[in-house]
Amino acid sequence: MKLWKRNFIKSRQLLIMAEHKLFPYVTTDDLHMDLMDKVRNLAKSKNPDHLWLKMSDEEILKSAGL
């Protein structure tokens, strides 16, 4: 495997590991939940039948892997 590719994979793995350490401590109080309508509008602009349009805020966050 080429060195640059190996380094890219390693850096991506480290980023994922860091995310798993941070996200367990984040709550909805830490997020700008007032932006969820904008999230839905963006999803709707990409796909008018997007599943997020029928989900609650918490369901969207779970679906997004947060």
Buried (B, 14 or more C-beta within 10 A) or exposed (E): EEEEEEEEEEEEEEEEEEEEEEEEEEEEEEEEEEEBEEBBEEBEEEEEEBEBEEBEBEEBBEEEEE
